[in-house]
Amino acid sequence: MEVRRRKNEDFEIDSVNCRVVNNIGEVIDNTPGNISGNEVYYFLDSTREEFVADKVYTVCFEVEIVGLPKIIIANTKVKINKRSC
């Protein structure tokens, strides 16, 4: 996920936490994400037994910016595809 400010000002991402929930709201994973410049990442290891093929999960990003009191929250849906092998 790319983080941008509405104003054309420099900023620094302090931290990112990623939470993965299933379709009934159960938390499957809760871990710090990775930061690269103004982009944040979460690596979903679909080989873990907690993740089931053909299910949809929501990855929730909580991003803190240095000097700003507000936490940026964004969600994205992901689907684990069946393996063909």
PDB file of N, CA, C and O in Angstrom, chain B, residues numbered from 101:
ATOM      1  N   MET B 101       0.845  -1.154   0.000  1.00  0.00           N
ATOM      2  CA  MET B 101       0.000   0.000   0.000  1.00  0.00           C
ATOM      3  C   MET B 101       0.900   1.228   0.000  1.00  0.00           C
ATOM      4  O   MET B 101       1.850   1.300   0.780  1.00  0.00           O
ATOM      5  N   GLU B 102       0.617   2.178  -0.851  1.00  0.00           N
ATOM      6  CA  GLU B 102       1.365   3.427  -0.883  1.00  0.00           C
ATOM      7  C   GLU B 102       0.660   4.459  -0.011  1.00  0.00           C
ATOM      8  O   GLU B 102      -0.561   4.607  -0.073  1.00  0.00           O
ATOM      9  N   VAL B 103       1.430   5.164   0.792  1.00  0.00           N
ATOM     10  CA  VAL B 103       0.896   6.205   1.664  1.00  0.00           C
ATOM     11  C   VAL B 103       1.281   7.553   1.069  1.00  0.00           C
ATOM     12  O   VAL B 103       2.450   7.800   0.773  1.00  0.00           O
ATOM     13  N   ARG B 104       0.286   8.428   0.895  1.00  0.00           N
ATOM     14  CA  ARG B 104       0.536   9.766   0.357  1.00  0.00           C
ATOM     15  C   ARG B 104      -0.175  10.799   1.217  1.00  0.00           C
ATOM     16  O   ARG B 104      -1.214  10.517   1.814  1.00  0.00           O
ATOM     17  N   ARG B 105       0.391  11.991   1.275  1.00  0.00           N
ATOM     18  CA  ARG B 105      -0.268  13.101   1.970  1.00  0.00           C
ATOM     19  C   ARG B 105      -1.003  13.951   0.946  1.00  0.00           C
ATOM     20  O   ARG B 105      -0.558  14.092  -0.193  1.00  0.00           O
ATOM     21  N   ARG B 106      -2.119  14.510   1.355  1.00  0.00           N
ATOM     22  CA  ARG B 106      -2.866  15.396   0.466  1.00  0.00           C
ATOM     23  C   ARG B 106      -2.071  16.651   0.157  1.00  0.00           C
ATOM     24  O   ARG B 106      -2.082  17.152  -0.967  1.00  0.00           O
ATOM     25  N   LYS B 107      -1.376  17.152   1.180  1.00  0.00           N
ATOM     26  CA  LYS B 107      -0.494  18.303   0.977  1.00  0.00           C
ATOM     27  C   LYS B 107       0.826  17.770   0.442  1.00  0.00           C
ATOM     28  O   LYS B 107       1.239  16.665   0.793  1.00  0.00           O
ATOM     29  N   ASN B 108       1.471  18.528  -0.381  1.00  0.00           N
ATOM     30  CA  ASN B 108       2.740  18.103  -0.960  1.00  0.00           C
ATOM     31  C   ASN B 108       3.865  18.373   0.044  1.00  0.00           C
ATOM     32  O   ASN B 108       4.704  19.247  -0.176  1.00  0.00           O
ATOM     33  N   GLU B 109       3.875  17.610   1.156  1.00  0.00           N
ATOM     34  CA  GLU B 109       4.867  17.772   2.212  1.00  0.00           C
ATOM     35  C   GLU B 109       5.552  16.431   2.456  1.00  0.00           C
ATOM     36  O   GLU B 109       4.958  15.365   2.301  1.00  0.00           O
ATOM     37  N   ASP B 110       6.826  16.525   2.844  1.00  0.00           N
ATOM     38  CA  ASP B 110       7.548  15.302   3.193  1.00  0.00           C
ATOM     39  C   ASP B 110       7.004  14.728   4.493  1.00  0.00           C
ATOM     40  O   ASP B 110       6.502  15.464   5.342  1.00  0.00           O
ATOM     41  N   PHE B 111       7.105  13.419   4.646  1.00  0.00           N
ATOM     42  CA  PHE B 111       6.677  12.760   5.874  1.00  0.00           C
ATOM     43  C   PHE B 111       7.477  11.480   6.045  1.00  0.00           C
ATOM     44  O   PHE B 111       8.123  10.997   5.115  1.00  0.00           O
ATOM     45  N   GLU B 112       7.419  10.948   7.247  1.00  0.00           N
ATOM     46  CA  GLU B 112       8.116   9.702   7.547  1.00  0.00           C
ATOM     47  C   GLU B 112       7.140   8.749   8.233  1.00  0.00           C
ATOM     48  O   GLU B 112       6.451   9.126   9.181  1.00  0.00           O
ATOM     49  N   ILE B 113       7.092   7.521   7.747  1.00  0.00           N
ATOM     50  CA  ILE B 113       6.241   6.510   8.368  1.00  0.00           C
ATOM     51  C   ILE B 113       6.967   5.979   9.596  1.00  0.00           C
ATOM     52  O   ILE B 113       8.110   5.530   9.514  1.00  0.00           O
ATOM     53  N   ASP B 114       6.286   6.037  10.733  1.00  0.00           N
ATOM     54  CA  ASP B 114       6.865   5.586  11.996  1.00  0.00           C
ATOM     55  C   ASP B 114       6.710   4.081  12.159  1.00  0.00           C
ATOM     56  O   ASP B 114       7.661   3.394  12.530  1.00  0.00           O
ATOM     57  N   SER B 115       5.510   3.564  11.883  1.00  0.00           N
ATOM     58  CA  SER B 115       5.263   2.132  12.051  1.00  0.00           C
ATOM     59  C   SER B 115       4.037   1.715  11.254  1.00  0.00           C
ATOM     60  O   SER B 115       3.206   2.539  10.875  1.00  0.00           O
ATOM     61  N   VAL B 116       3.949   0.422  11.013  1.00  0.00           N
ATOM     62  CA  VAL B 116       2.758  -0.146  10.371  1.00  0.00           C
ATOM     63  C   VAL B 116       2.466  -1.486  11.041  1.00  0.00           C
ATOM     64  O   VAL B 116       3.354  -2.319  11.225  1.00  0.00           O
ATOM     65  N   ASN B 117       1.211  -1.665  11.396  1.00  0.00           N
ATOM     66  CA  ASN B 117       0.768  -2.935  11.955  1.00  0.00           C
ATOM     67  C   ASN B 117      -0.262  -3.521  11.001  1.00  0.00           C
ATOM     68  O   ASN B 117      -1.120  -2.802  10.489  1.00  0.00           O
ATOM     69  N   CYS B 118      -0.180  -4.813  10.763  1.00  0.00           N
ATOM     70  CA  CYS B 118      -1.095  -5.482   9.841  1.00  0.00           C
ATOM     71  C   CYS B 118      -1.858  -6.563  10.581  1.00  0.00           C
ATOM     72  O   CYS B 118      -1.290  -7.358  11.330  1.00  0.00           O
ATOM     73  N   ARG B 119      -3.149  -6.569  10.350  1.00  0.00           N
ATOM     74  CA  ARG B 119      -4.018  -7.569  10.965  1.00  0.00           C
ATOM     75  C   ARG B 119      -4.798  -8.231   9.845  1.00  0.00           C
ATOM     76  O   ARG B 119      -5.309  -7.547   8.958  1.00  0.00           O
ATOM     77  N   VAL B 120      -4.896  -9.556   9.874  1.00  0.00           N
ATOM     78  CA  VAL B 120      -5.670 -10.299   8.882  1.00  0.00           C
ATOM     79  C   VAL B 120      -6.876 -10.909   9.594  1.00  0.00           C
ATOM     80  O   VAL B 120      -6.735 -11.586  10.613  1.00  0.00           O
ATOM     81  N   VAL B 121      -8.062 -10.658   9.044  1.00  0.00           N
ATOM     82  CA  VAL B 121      -9.287 -11.214   9.619  1.00  0.00           C
ATOM     83  C   VAL B 121     -10.029 -12.024   8.567  1.00  0.00           C
ATOM     84  O   VAL B 121      -9.948 -11.739   7.373  1.00  0.00           O
ATOM     85  N   ASN B 122     -10.750 -13.036   9.027  1.00  0.00           N
ATOM     86  CA  ASN B 122     -11.543 -13.842   8.106  1.00  0.00           C
ATOM     87  C   ASN B 122     -12.925 -13.212   7.935  1.00  0.00           C
ATOM     88  O   ASN B 122     -13.184 -12.127   8.455  1.00  0.00           O
ATOM     89  N   ASN B 123     -13.803 -13.887   7.212  1.00  0.00           N
ATOM     90  CA  ASN B 123     -15.103 -13.302   6.869  1.00  0.00           C
ATOM     91  C   ASN B 123     -16.060 -13.194   8.054  1.00  0.00           C
ATOM     92  O   ASN B 123     -17.106 -12.557   7.936  1.00  0.00           O
ATOM     93  N   ILE B 124     -15.725 -13.800   9.190  1.00  0.00           N
ATOM     94  CA  ILE B 124     -16.575 -13.648  10.380  1.00  0.00           C
ATOM     95  C   ILE B 124     -15.894 -12.795  11.449  1.00  0.00           C
ATOM     96  O   ILE B 124     -16.343 -12.749  12.594  1.00  0.00           O
ATOM     97  N   GLY B 125     -14.804 -12.119  11.068  1.00  0.00           N
ATOM     98  CA  GLY B 125     -14.158 -11.167  11.960  1.00  0.00           C
ATOM     99  C   GLY B 125     -13.109 -11.719  12.899  1.00  0.00           C
ATOM    100  O   GLY B 125     -12.597 -10.987  13.746  1.00  0.00           O
ATOM    101  N   GLU B 126     -12.773 -13.000  12.770  1.00  0.00           N
ATOM    102  CA  GLU B 126     -11.734 -13.588  13.617  1.00  0.00           C
ATOM    103  C   GLU B 126     -10.364 -13.133  13.123  1.00  0.00           C
ATOM    104  O   GLU B 126     -10.099 -13.125  11.921  1.00  0.00           O
ATOM    105  N   VAL B 127      -9.495 -12.753  14.065  1.00  0.00           N
ATOM    106  CA  VAL B 127      -8.144 -12.335  13.708  1.00  0.00           C
ATOM    107  C   VAL B 127      -7.299 -13.584  13.460  1.00  0.00           C
ATOM    108  O   VAL B 127      -7.153 -14.430  14.341  1.00  0.00           O
ATOM    109  N   ILE B 128      -6.743 -13.689  12.251  1.00  0.00           N
ATOM    110  CA  ILE B 128      -5.902 -14.825  11.857  1.00  0.00           C
ATOM    111  C   ILE B 128      -4.429 -14.507  12.096  1.00  0.00           C
ATOM    112  O   ILE B 128      -3.655 -15.387  12.474  1.00  0.00           O
ATOM    113  N   ASP B 129      -4.043 -13.253  11.876  1.00  0.00           N
ATOM    114  CA  ASP B 129      -2.651 -12.850  12.055  1.00  0.00           C
ATOM    115  C   ASP B 129      -2.625 -11.387  12.475  1.00  0.00           C
ATOM    116  O   ASP B 129      -3.466 -10.596  12.049  1.00  0.00           O
ATOM    117  N   ASN B 130      -1.662 -11.036  13.306  1.00  0.00           N
ATOM    118  CA  ASN B 130      -1.478  -9.661  13.750  1.00  0.00           C
ATOM    119  C   ASN B 130       0.018  -9.455  13.917  1.00  0.00           C
ATOM    120  O   ASN B 130       0.624  -9.974  14.855  1.00  0.00           O
ATOM    121  N   THR B 131       0.615  -8.689  12.995  1.00  0.00           N
ATOM    122  CA  THR B 131       2.066  -8.579  12.971  1.00  0.00           C
ATOM    123  C   THR B 131       2.489  -7.214  12.423  1.00  0.00           C
ATOM    124  O   THR B 131       1.737  -6.589  11.675  1.00  0.00           O
ATOM    125  N   PRO B 132       3.681  -6.751  12.788  1.00  0.00           N
ATOM    126  CA  PRO B 132       4.176  -5.521  12.157  1.00  0.00           C
ATOM    127  C   PRO B 132       4.390  -5.757  10.659  1.00  0.00           C
ATOM    128  O   PRO B 132       4.795  -6.842  10.242  1.00  0.00           O
ATOM    129  N   GLY B 133       4.111  -4.731   9.866  1.00  0.00           N
ATOM    130  CA  GLY B 133       4.363  -4.806   8.436  1.00  0.00           C
ATOM    131  C   GLY B 133       5.750  -4.276   8.126  1.00  0.00           C
ATOM    132  O   GLY B 133       6.511  -3.940   9.033  1.00  0.00           O
ATOM    133  N   ASN B 134       6.070  -4.202   6.870  1.00  0.00           N
ATOM    134  CA  ASN B 134       7.359  -3.692   6.406  1.00  0.00           C
ATOM    135  C   ASN B 134       7.169  -2.307   5.809  1.00  0.00           C
ATOM    136  O   ASN B 134       6.136  -2.014   5.206  1.00  0.00           O
ATOM    137  N   ILE B 135       8.182  -1.452   5.985  1.00  0.00           N
ATOM    138  CA  ILE B 135       8.154  -0.082   5.471  1.00  0.00           C
ATOM    139  C   ILE B 135       9.290   0.080   4.475  1.00  0.00           C
ATOM    140  O   ILE B 135      10.429  -0.299   4.748  1.00  0.00           O
ATOM    141  N   SER B 136       8.968   0.649   3.311  1.00  0.00           N
ATOM    142  CA  SER B 136       9.981   0.977   2.308  1.00  0.00           C
ATOM    143  C   SER B 136       9.629   2.346   1.739  1.00  0.00           C
ATOM    144  O   SER B 136       8.785   2.460   0.850  1.00  0.00           O
ATOM    145  N   GLY B 137      10.282   3.385   2.258  1.00  0.00           N
ATOM    146  CA  GLY B 137       9.963   4.745   1.823  1.00  0.00           C
ATOM    147  C   GLY B 137       8.555   5.111   2.251  1.00  0.00           C
ATOM    148  O   GLY B 137       8.244   5.116   3.442  1.00  0.00           O
ATOM    149  N   ASN B 138       7.692   5.419   1.271  1.00  0.00           N
ATOM    150  CA  ASN B 138       6.305   5.735   1.602  1.00  0.00           C
ATOM    151  C   ASN B 138       5.356   4.591   1.236  1.00  0.00           C
ATOM    152  O   ASN B 138       4.166   4.812   1.010  1.00  0.00           O
ATOM    153  N   GLU B 139       5.886   3.382   1.180  1.00  0.00           N
ATOM    154  CA  GLU B 139       5.064   2.198   0.932  1.00  0.00           C
ATOM    155  C   GLU B 139       5.161   1.249   2.117  1.00  0.00           C
ATOM    156  O   GLU B 139       6.211   1.119   2.747  1.00  0.00           O
ATOM    157  N   VAL B 140       4.042   0.589   2.407  1.00  0.00           N
ATOM    158  CA  VAL B 140       4.004  -0.405   3.482  1.00  0.00           C
ATOM    159  C   VAL B 140       3.551  -1.735   2.893  1.00  0.00           C
ATOM    160  O   VAL B 140       2.751  -1.783   1.958  1.00  0.00           O
ATOM    161  N   TYR B 141       4.082  -2.809   3.463  1.00  0.00           N
ATOM    162  CA  TYR B 141       3.826  -4.144   2.923  1.00  0.00           C
ATOM    163  C   TYR B 141       3.461  -5.115   4.038  1.00  0.00           C
ATOM    164  O   TYR B 141       3.873  -4.958   5.187  1.00  0.00           O
ATOM    165  N   TYR B 142       2.680  -6.119   3.666  1.00  0.00           N
ATOM    166  CA  TYR B 142       2.413  -7.259   4.532  1.00  0.00           C
ATOM    167  C   TYR B 142       2.623  -8.508   3.677  1.00  0.00           C
ATOM    168  O   TYR B 142       2.075  -8.617   2.580  1.00  0.00           O
ATOM    169  N   PHE B 143       3.419  -9.446   4.185  1.00  0.00           N
ATOM    170  CA  PHE B 143       3.637 -10.700   3.478  1.00  0.00           C
ATOM    171  C   PHE B 143       2.695 -11.743   4.049  1.00  0.00           C
ATOM    172  O   PHE B 143       2.844 -12.150   5.201  1.00  0.00           O
ATOM    173  N   LEU B 144       1.724 -12.180   3.255  1.00  0.00           N
ATOM    174  CA  LEU B 144       0.777 -13.206   3.672  1.00  0.00           C
ATOM    175  C   LEU B 144       1.318 -14.556   3.224  1.00  0.00           C
ATOM    176  O   LEU B 144       1.410 -14.837   2.029  1.00  0.00           O
ATOM    177  N   ASP B 145       1.668 -15.376   4.189  1.00  0.00           N
ATOM    178  CA  ASP B 145       2.203 -16.709   3.900  1.00  0.00           C
ATOM    179  C   ASP B 145       1.038 -17.680   3.736  1.00  0.00           C
ATOM    180  O   ASP B 145       0.541 -18.236   4.715  1.00  0.00           O
ATOM    181  N   SER B 146       0.611 -17.877   2.503  1.00  0.00           N
ATOM    182  CA  SER B 146      -0.565 -18.707   2.228  1.00  0.00           C
ATOM    183  C   SER B 146      -0.326 -20.190   2.480  1.00  0.00           C
ATOM    184  O   SER B 146      -1.256 -20.989   2.370  1.00  0.00           O
ATOM    185  N   THR B 147       0.908 -20.573   2.817  1.00  0.00           N
ATOM    186  CA  THR B 147       1.173 -21.987   3.136  1.00  0.00           C
ATOM    187  C   THR B 147       0.828 -22.315   4.582  1.00  0.00           C
ATOM    188  O   THR B 147       0.791 -23.488   4.953  1.00  0.00           O
ATOM    189  N   ARG B 148       0.577 -21.303   5.405  1.00  0.00           N
ATOM    190  CA  ARG B 148       0.197 -21.554   6.799  1.00  0.00           C
ATOM    191  C   ARG B 148      -1.179 -22.206   6.842  1.00  0.00           C
ATOM    192  O   ARG B 148      -2.057 -21.864   6.050  1.00  0.00           O
ATOM    193  N   GLU B 149      -1.365 -23.128   7.749  1.00  0.00           N
ATOM    194  CA  GLU B 149      -2.618 -23.886   7.812  1.00  0.00           C
ATOM    195  C   GLU B 149      -3.823 -23.019   8.181  1.00  0.00           C
ATOM    196  O   GLU B 149      -4.962 -23.414   7.932  1.00  0.00           O
ATOM    197  N   GLU B 150      -3.589 -21.839   8.773  1.00  0.00           N
ATOM    198  CA  GLU B 150      -4.697 -20.959   9.132  1.00  0.00           C
ATOM    199  C   GLU B 150      -5.404 -20.380   7.905  1.00  0.00           C
ATOM    200  O   GLU B 150      -6.573 -19.998   7.976  1.00  0.00           O
ATOM    201  N   PHE B 151      -4.692 -20.319   6.792  1.00  0.00           N
ATOM    202  CA  PHE B 151      -5.260 -19.757   5.570  1.00  0.00           C
ATOM    203  C   PHE B 151      -5.786 -20.876   4.685  1.00  0.00           C
ATOM    204  O   PHE B 151      -5.052 -21.798   4.329  1.00  0.00           O
ATOM    205  N   VAL B 152      -7.054 -20.787   4.335  1.00  0.00           N
ATOM    206  CA  VAL B 152      -7.739 -21.828   3.580  1.00  0.00           C
ATOM    207  C   VAL B 152      -7.961 -21.354   2.147  1.00  0.00           C
ATOM    208  O   VAL B 152      -8.341 -20.206   1.916  1.00  0.00           O
ATOM    209  N   ALA B 153      -7.721 -22.247   1.189  1.00  0.00           N
ATOM    210  CA  ALA B 153      -7.926 -21.914  -0.227  1.00  0.00           C
ATOM    211  C   ALA B 153      -9.381 -21.555  -0.488  1.00  0.00           C
ATOM    212  O   ALA B 153     -10.289 -22.081   0.156  1.00  0.00           O
ATOM    213  N   ASP B 154      -9.587 -20.661  -1.431  1.00  0.00           N
ATOM    214  CA  ASP B 154     -10.893 -20.170  -1.868  1.00  0.00           C
ATOM    215  C   ASP B 154     -11.637 -19.357  -0.810  1.00  0.00           C
ATOM    216  O   ASP B 154     -12.845 -19.152  -0.931  1.00  0.00           O
ATOM    217  N   LYS B 155     -10.947 -18.899   0.208  1.00  0.00           N
ATOM    218  CA  LYS B 155     -11.548 -18.025   1.220  1.00  0.00           C
ATOM    219  C   LYS B 155     -11.034 -16.606   1.018  1.00  0.00           C
ATOM    220  O   LYS B 155      -9.917 -16.398   0.545  1.00  0.00           O
ATOM    221  N   VAL B 156     -11.855 -15.643   1.379  1.00  0.00           N
ATOM    222  CA  VAL B 156     -11.473 -14.239   1.279  1.00  0.00           C
ATOM    223  C   VAL B 156     -11.108 -13.741   2.676  1.00  0.00           C
ATOM    224  O   VAL B 156     -11.814 -14.010   3.648  1.00  0.00           O
ATOM    225  N   TYR B 157     -10.007 -13.018   2.761  1.00  0.00           N
ATOM    226  CA  TYR B 157      -9.533 -12.435   4.007  1.00  0.00           C
ATOM    227  C   TYR B 157      -9.372 -10.929   3.813  1.00  0.00           C
ATOM    228  O   TYR B 157      -9.223 -10.450   2.689  1.00  0.00           O
ATOM    229  N   THR B 158      -9.402 -10.197   4.908  1.00  0.00           N
ATOM    230  CA  THR B 158      -9.181  -8.756   4.865  1.00  0.00           C
ATOM    231  C   THR B 158      -7.884  -8.443   5.592  1.00  0.00           C
ATOM    232  O   THR B 158      -7.700  -8.829   6.746  1.00  0.00           O
ATOM    233  N   VAL B 159      -6.980  -7.735   4.902  1.00  0.00           N
ATOM    234  CA  VAL B 159      -5.748  -7.261   5.524  1.00  0.00           C
ATOM    235  C   VAL B 159      -5.993  -5.813   5.930  1.00  0.00           C
ATOM    236  O   VAL B 159      -6.292  -4.967   5.088  1.00  0.00           O
ATOM    237  N   CYS B 160      -5.864  -5.534   7.224  1.00  0.00           N
ATOM    238  CA  CYS B 160      -6.072  -4.194   7.773  1.00  0.00           C
ATOM    239  C   CYS B 160      -4.712  -3.578   8.087  1.00  0.00           C
ATOM    240  O   CYS B 160      -3.952  -4.125   8.887  1.00  0.00           O
ATOM    241  N   PHE B 161      -4.408  -2.464   7.473  1.00  0.00           N
ATOM    242  CA  PHE B 161      -3.160  -1.745   7.708  1.00  0.00           C
ATOM    243  C   PHE B 161      -3.441  -0.588   8.662  1.00  0.00           C
ATOM    244  O   PHE B 161      -4.388   0.172   8.458  1.00  0.00           O
ATOM    245  N   GLU B 162      -2.621  -0.453   9.701  1.00  0.00           N
ATOM    246  CA  GLU B 162      -2.683   0.695  10.601  1.00  0.00           C
ATOM    247  C   GLU B 162      -1.308   1.361  10.547  1.00  0.00           C
ATOM    248  O   GLU B 162      -0.318   0.801  11.018  1.00  0.00           O
ATOM    249  N   VAL B 163      -1.259   2.558   9.969  1.00  0.00           N
ATOM    250  CA  VAL B 163       0.002   3.243   9.700  1.00  0.00           C
ATOM    251  C   VAL B 163       0.113   4.492  10.568  1.00  0.00           C
ATOM    252  O   VAL B 163      -0.808   5.307  10.623  1.00  0.00           O
ATOM    253  N   GLU B 164       1.247   4.631  11.244  1.00  0.00           N
ATOM    254  CA  GLU B 164       1.514   5.826  12.050  1.00  0.00           C
ATOM    255  C   GLU B 164       2.576   6.664  11.343  1.00  0.00           C
ATOM    256  O   GLU B 164       3.601   6.151  10.893  1.00  0.00           O
ATOM    257  N   ILE B 165       2.303   7.970  11.255  1.00  0.00           N
ATOM    258  CA  ILE B 165       3.210   8.926  10.625  1.00  0.00           C
ATOM    259  C   ILE B 165       3.876   9.744  11.729  1.00  0.00           C
ATOM    260  O   ILE B 165       3.209  10.183  12.667  1.00  0.00           O
ATOM    261  N   VAL B 166       5.178   9.948  11.622  1.00  0.00           N
ATOM    262  CA  VAL B 166       5.916  10.737  12.604  1.00  0.00           C
ATOM    263  C   VAL B 166       5.307  12.141  12.687  1.00  0.00           C
ATOM    264  O   VAL B 166       5.147  12.814  11.670  1.00  0.00           O
ATOM    265  N   GLY B 167       4.971  12.573  13.899  1.00  0.00           N
ATOM    266  CA  GLY B 167       4.460  13.924  14.126  1.00  0.00           C
ATOM    267  C   GLY B 167       2.971  14.107  13.916  1.00  0.00           C
ATOM    268  O   GLY B 167       2.456  15.204  14.132  1.00  0.00           O
ATOM    269  N   LEU B 168       2.264  13.069  13.503  1.00  0.00           N
ATOM    270  CA  LEU B 168       0.819  13.177  13.318  1.00  0.00           C
ATOM    271  C   LEU B 168       0.111  12.296  14.349  1.00  0.00           C
ATOM    272  O   LEU B 168       0.481  11.136  14.530  1.00  0.00           O
ATOM    273  N   PRO B 169      -0.907  12.840  15.027  1.00  0.00           N
ATOM    274  CA  PRO B 169      -1.601  12.059  16.046  1.00  0.00           C
ATOM    275  C   PRO B 169      -2.566  11.015  15.476  1.00  0.00           C
ATOM    276  O   PRO B 169      -2.960  10.084  16.179  1.00  0.00           O
ATOM    277  N   LYS B 170      -2.941  11.166  14.223  1.00  0.00           N
ATOM    278  CA  LYS B 170      -3.944  10.287  13.610  1.00  0.00           C
ATOM    279  C   LYS B 170      -3.281   9.047  13.019  1.00  0.00           C
ATOM    280  O   LYS B 170      -2.202   9.130  12.432  1.00  0.00           O
ATOM    281  N   ILE B 171      -3.931   7.908  13.178  1.00  0.00           N
ATOM    282  CA  ILE B 171      -3.467   6.662  12.568  1.00  0.00           C
ATOM    283  C   ILE B 171      -4.235   6.468  11.268  1.00  0.00           C
ATOM    284  O   ILE B 171      -5.458   6.603  11.234  1.00  0.00           O
ATOM    285  N   ILE B 172      -3.515   6.154  10.207  1.00  0.00           N
ATOM    286  CA  ILE B 172      -4.138   5.886   8.909  1.00  0.00           C
ATOM    287  C   ILE B 172      -4.549   4.422   8.883  1.00  0.00           C
ATOM    288  O   ILE B 172      -3.742   3.538   9.171  1.00  0.00           O
ATOM    289  N   ILE B 173      -5.798   4.169   8.538  1.00  0.00           N
ATOM    290  CA  ILE B 173      -6.303   2.800   8.484  1.00  0.00           C
ATOM    291  C   ILE B 173      -6.812   2.516   7.074  1.00  0.00           C
ATOM    292  O   ILE B 173      -7.582   3.294   6.510  1.00  0.00           O
ATOM    293  N   ALA B 174      -6.373   1.397   6.517  1.00  0.00           N
ATOM    294  CA  ALA B 174      -6.836   0.990   5.190  1.00  0.00           C
ATOM    295  C   ALA B 174      -7.014  -0.525   5.192  1.00  0.00           C
ATOM    296  O   ALA B 174      -6.296  -1.245   5.885  1.00  0.00           O
ATOM    297  N   ASN B 175      -7.958  -0.986   4.425  1.00  0.00           N
ATOM    298  CA  ASN B 175      -8.244  -2.418   4.316  1.00  0.00           C
ATOM    299  C   ASN B 175      -8.165  -2.852   2.855  1.00  0.00           C
ATOM    300  O   ASN B 175      -8.484  -2.090   1.943  1.00  0.00           O
ATOM    301  N   THR B 176      -7.736  -4.082   2.660  1.00  0.00           N
ATOM    302  CA  THR B 176      -7.758  -4.660   1.326  1.00  0.00           C
ATOM    303  C   THR B 176      -8.156  -6.124   1.432  1.00  0.00           C
ATOM    304  O   THR B 176      -7.749  -6.819   2.363  1.00  0.00           O
ATOM    305  N   LYS B 177      -8.941  -6.581   0.492  1.00  0.00           N
ATOM    306  CA  LYS B 177      -9.397  -7.975   0.453  1.00  0.00           C
ATOM    307  C   LYS B 177      -8.404  -8.815  -0.343  1.00  0.00           C
ATOM    308  O   LYS B 177      -7.884  -8.378  -1.369  1.00  0.00           O
ATOM    309  N   VAL B 178      -8.151 -10.023   0.143  1.00  0.00           N
ATOM    310  CA  VAL B 178      -7.301 -10.971  -0.579  1.00  0.00           C
ATOM    311  C   VAL B 178      -7.988 -12.339  -0.576  1.00  0.00           C
ATOM    312  O   VAL B 178      -8.709 -12.692   0.357  1.00  0.00           O
ATOM    313  N   LYS B 179      -7.745 -13.087  -1.637  1.00  0.00           N
ATOM    314  CA  LYS B 179      -8.303 -14.437  -1.751  1.00  0.00           C
ATOM    315  C   LYS B 179      -7.161 -15.401  -1.964  1.00  0.00           C
ATOM    316  O   LYS B 179      -6.279 -15.158  -2.789  1.00  0.00           O
ATOM    317  N   ILE B 180      -7.172 -16.494  -1.223  1.00  0.00           N
ATOM    318  CA  ILE B 180      -6.168 -17.548  -1.372  1.00  0.00           C
ATOM    319  C   ILE B 180      -6.668 -18.496  -2.448  1.00  0.00           C
ATOM    320  O   ILE B 180      -7.718 -19.121  -2.291  1.00  0.00           O
ATOM    321  N   ASN B 181      -5.926 -18.607  -3.536  1.00  0.00           N
ATOM    322  CA  ASN B 181      -6.305 -19.498  -4.624  1.00  0.00           C
ATOM    323  C   ASN B 181      -5.853 -20.932  -4.333  1.00  0.00           C
ATOM    324  O   ASN B 181      -4.894 -21.158  -3.596  1.00  0.00           O
ATOM    325  N   LYS B 182      -6.557 -21.883  -4.920  1.00  0.00           N
ATOM    326  CA  LYS B 182      -6.149 -23.281  -4.812  1.00  0.00           C
ATOM    327  C   LYS B 182      -4.839 -23.479  -5.540  1.00  0.00           C
ATOM    328  O   LYS B 182      -4.581 -22.858  -6.572  1.00  0.00           O
ATOM    329  N   ARG B 183      -4.027 -24.339  -4.998  1.00  0.00           N
ATOM    330  CA  ARG B 183      -2.775 -24.685  -5.683  1.00  0.00           C
ATOM    331  C   ARG B 183      -3.084 -25.713  -6.744  1.00  0.00           C
ATOM    332  O   ARG B 183      -3.890 -26.616  -6.523  1.00  0.00           O
ATOM    333  N   SER B 184      -2.454 -25.587  -7.888  1.00  0.00           N
ATOM    334  CA  SER B 184      -2.719 -26.514  -8.996  1.00  0.00           C
ATOM    335  C   SER B 184      -1.807 -27.726  -8.960  1.00  0.00           C
ATOM    336  O   SER B 184      -1.991 -28.652  -9.751  1.00  0.00           O
ATOM    337  N   CYS B 185      -0.833 -27.749  -8.069  1.00  0.00           N
ATOM    338  CA  CYS B 185       0.111 -28.874  -7.998  1.00  0.00           C
ATOM    339  C   CYS B 185      -0.317 -29.894  -6.981  1.00  0.00           C
ATOM    340  O   CYS B 185       0.364 -30.903  -6.795  1.00  0.00           O
TER     341      CYS B 185
END
